[in-house]
Amino acid sequence: MLWWIIGIIAVFALIIFILYYNRFVILENRIDNSLAQIDVQLKKRADLVPNLLESVKGYMKHERAVIKEVTDARKALVGARNLPARAKAGAELQHALSGLFAIAENYPNLKANENFLHLQQELSAIEERIAYSRQYYNDSILSYNNTVESFPGVFFARLYGKSEKKMLEITAEERALPKVRF
């Protein structure tokens, strides 16, 4: 009878070890997936920029500095190799695009151009998806970190060599209040 009880306890303990291991795998896969979704949206935004620039170039021949800034920011985003570099390059591209749209306000024909409006709306939708993807990534990190830090997860995290992960944070430039001029 004692061997049965010991066997049941051993099986129960084994099941708990397996469940926690699988939980860490699932949470880490969710984090990887959410990061990949951010990459997809950043790539879509980067791919949209050349079309946007082409529709703007005809109207803004003397605005070369703005077009160059947007082009350079896109190039930096496409070439970024890790998360901090992608986040920084994405913020720079967003800043450059906001400058482009601010200048576009001076061109009524451009603002009324159907292609430009479509691209601007598409870019706005992509920005919303990027924000959602970032939120999902941080939510996934929160779930993972809660499991790693809470009991009994902390015990299993140490056993499996898991540690806390960092959330995406906004840059100082993104925190700054935008300046509105009339």
PLY file of the C-alpha trace (Angstrom):
ply
format ascii 1.0
element vertex 182
property float x
property float y
property float z
element edge 181
property int vertex1
property int vertex2
end_header
0.00 0.00 0.00
2.85 2.38 0.84
4.42 1.76 -2.60
1.13 2.69 -4.27
1.01 5.98 -2.39
4.66 6.73 -3.22
3.99 5.83 -6.86
0.93 8.09 -7.03
2.87 10.98 -5.46
5.74 10.43 -7.92
3.37 10.40 -10.90
1.62 13.52 -9.56
4.98 15.30 -9.14
6.04 14.26 -12.65
2.79 15.65 -14.07
3.39 18.97 -12.30
6.95 19.18 -13.69
5.65 18.47 -17.18
2.81 20.97 -16.86
5.14 23.77 -15.78
7.65 22.96 -18.49
4.88 23.06 -21.10
3.56 26.32 -19.62
6.96 27.97 -20.10
7.17 26.65 -23.67
3.69 27.97 -24.49
4.37 31.38 -22.96
7.72 31.74 -24.73
6.13 30.73 -28.05
3.41 33.34 -27.49
6.11 35.96 -26.91
7.96 34.91 -30.07
4.71 35.00 -32.05
3.77 38.45 -30.80
7.24 39.77 -31.63
6.92 38.29 -35.12
3.57 40.11 -35.50
5.27 43.40 -34.64
7.88 42.63 -37.29
5.16 41.92 -39.86
3.48 45.26 -39.19
6.78 47.15 -39.25
7.60 45.49 -42.58
4.18 46.45 -43.97
4.78 50.03 -42.91
8.26 50.02 -44.46
6.87 48.54 -47.69
4.15 51.18 -47.86
6.58 54.10 -47.59
7.99 53.94 -51.18
4.46 54.12 -52.61
3.64 57.01 -50.34
6.80 58.84 -51.34
6.09 58.32 -55.04
2.66 59.87 -54.69
4.15 62.82 -52.81
7.28 63.46 -54.92
5.42 65.07 -57.80
3.88 67.65 -55.50
6.87 68.38 -53.30
9.88 68.71 -55.55
11.49 71.29 -53.24
10.87 69.25 -50.06
13.84 66.93 -50.70
15.06 67.00 -47.07
11.80 65.52 -45.79
11.74 62.84 -48.48
15.37 61.97 -47.72
14.61 61.74 -43.98
11.72 59.35 -44.62
13.82 57.26 -47.02
16.72 57.04 -44.56
14.40 56.12 -41.69
12.82 53.35 -43.80
16.26 52.04 -44.74
17.24 51.95 -41.05
14.05 50.03 -40.17
14.53 47.46 -42.91
18.18 46.98 -41.88
17.54 46.74 -38.12
18.59 43.35 -36.76
17.33 43.27 -33.16
14.35 44.48 -31.16
15.89 47.67 -29.72
17.18 48.69 -33.15
13.80 47.96 -34.78
11.97 49.93 -32.10
14.31 52.91 -32.51
14.13 52.79 -36.31
10.34 52.44 -36.18
10.07 55.53 -33.99
12.34 57.45 -36.37
10.22 56.41 -39.35
7.04 57.40 -37.55
8.58 60.81 -36.75
9.72 61.30 -40.35
6.29 60.35 -41.68
4.58 62.80 -39.35
6.84 65.50 -40.80
5.87 64.39 -44.29
2.16 64.58 -43.48
2.60 67.97 -41.85
4.21 69.32 -45.03
1.52 67.66 -47.14
-0.98 69.96 -45.43
0.53 72.79 -47.53
-0.47 71.03 -50.76
-4.29 71.00 -51.16
-4.09 69.02 -54.40
-1.98 66.36 -52.71
-4.34 66.16 -49.74
-7.21 65.57 -52.18
-5.29 63.00 -54.22
-7.13 59.69 -53.93
-3.96 57.57 -53.99
-2.34 59.68 -51.27
-5.47 59.50 -49.11
-5.63 55.72 -49.54
-1.97 55.31 -48.59
-2.39 57.64 -45.61
-5.40 55.62 -44.38
-3.53 52.36 -44.87
-0.57 53.72 -42.93
-2.89 54.80 -40.14
-4.40 51.30 -39.97
-0.91 49.77 -39.84
0.04 52.12 -36.99
-2.99 50.89 -35.06
-1.99 47.26 -35.69
1.56 48.03 -34.54
0.18 49.51 -31.33
-2.04 46.45 -30.81
0.87 44.08 -31.54
3.05 45.90 -29.02
0.29 45.64 -26.44
-0.11 41.91 -27.13
3.66 41.45 -26.82
3.72 43.22 -23.46
0.69 41.21 -22.30
2.53 38.01 -23.25
5.62 39.18 -21.35
3.41 39.99 -18.35
1.92 36.47 -18.33
5.38 34.94 -18.64
6.90 37.13 -15.92
3.98 36.44 -13.59
4.59 32.72 -14.01
8.36 33.11 -13.52
7.98 35.27 -10.39
5.03 33.68 -8.58
5.06 30.56 -6.44
5.43 27.72 -7.39
6.44 28.99 -10.85
9.56 30.61 -9.43
10.79 27.18 -8.33
10.23 25.69 -11.77
11.65 28.75 -13.53
14.93 28.31 -11.65
14.86 24.59 -12.34
14.41 25.17 -16.09
16.74 28.18 -16.26
14.01 30.70 -17.08
14.20 34.34 -16.06
12.20 37.53 -16.39
11.89 39.15 -19.83
11.77 42.86 -20.61
8.69 44.57 -21.97
8.73 46.97 -24.88
9.11 50.51 -23.68
8.46 53.73 -25.49
11.31 56.07 -26.18
11.69 59.57 -24.75
10.83 60.99 -28.19
7.56 59.05 -28.23
6.70 60.31 -24.74
7.17 63.95 -25.70
3.97 65.87 -26.34
3.50 66.73 -30.00
3.67 70.40 -30.89
0.59 71.67 -32.63
0.91 74.87 -34.63
-1.79 76.82 -36.39
0 1
1 2
2 3
3 4
4 5
5 6
6 7
7 8
8 9
9 10
10 11
11 12
12 13
13 14
14 15
15 16
16 17
17 18
18 19
19 20
20 21
21 22
22 23
23 24
24 25
25 26
26 27
27 28
28 29
29 30
30 31
31 32
32 33
33 34
34 35
35 36
36 37
37 38
38 39
39 40
40 41
41 42
42 43
43 44
44 45
45 46
46 47
47 48
48 49
49 50
50 51
51 52
52 53
53 54
54 55
55 56
56 57
57 58
58 59
59 60
60 61
61 62
62 63
63 64
64 65
65 66
66 67
67 68
68 69
69 70
70 71
71 72
72 73
73 74
74 75
75 76
76 77
77 78
78 79
79 80
80 81
81 82
82 83
83 84
84 85
85 86
86 87
87 88
88 89
89 90
90 91
91 92
92 93
93 94
94 95
95 96
96 97
97 98
98 99
99 100
100 101
101 102
102 103
103 104
104 105
105 106
106 107
107 108
108 109
109 110
110 111
111 112
112 113
113 114
114 115
115 116
116 117
117 118
118 119
119 120
120 121
121 122
122 123
123 124
124 125
125 126
126 127
127 128
128 129
129 130
130 131
131 132
132 133
133 134
134 135
135 136
136 137
137 138
138 139
139 140
140 141
141 142
142 143
143 144
144 145
145 146
146 147
147 148
148 149
149 150
150 151
151 152
152 153
153 154
154 155
155 156
156 157
157 158
158 159
159 160
160 161
161 162
162 163
163 164
164 165
165 166
166 167
167 168
168 169
169 170
170 171
171 172
172 173
173 174
174 175
175 176
176 177
177 178
178 179
179 180
180 181
